[in-house]
């Protein structure tokens, strides 16, 4: 059960374990299920979720094995587990005619969920969906072994900082620079690092699998309208899809 305000927080049972969820705004407003990029957690979407919550009820789960969400058993396909987790969240919170919006590698779970069909899914919005990339698969989420001098914290912090500059974070080329201004606030980066490090041993499973997946191809089986947002334009696209009388 989600409890508290701004945001409400809680755990929802899914087939692969418990999913940690943050929910912003009034549940009577049009619903948006917002899926984070990875590496990262749902906390990275807090600013966007708060902005959208003036017009919508925004739900941001941590993907399985990431942040505070349970990691599925190793033999279970992580992308399918993530899609099942989104279904569990939508059903447990009784979301009605909701918008599914995803960023980066979060688009893989969103695509699999959308392709399976859901009676209450109204639209799918993607920002910068990943494409299959063997190189990205190898380096997108490095291991973070404990080190006596704390280098694992520095490594995680640098990865999350660089993710504010490049897409993907490890691609230092000019053409990989994000079109929008990143967040380099020290307290914000600290919070992102702590959230990610809660899943230090399992966070890598989802993004590595996502970069072997083509969400656009998967979405060919979806019966729901799909739109692609310009870089940094997901918030405006979400607002444009909400019911006018919401």
Order of alpha helices (4+ residues) and beta strands (2+ residues): beta-beta-beta-alpha-beta-alpha-beta-alpha-beta-alpha-alpha-alpha-alpha-alpha-beta-alpha
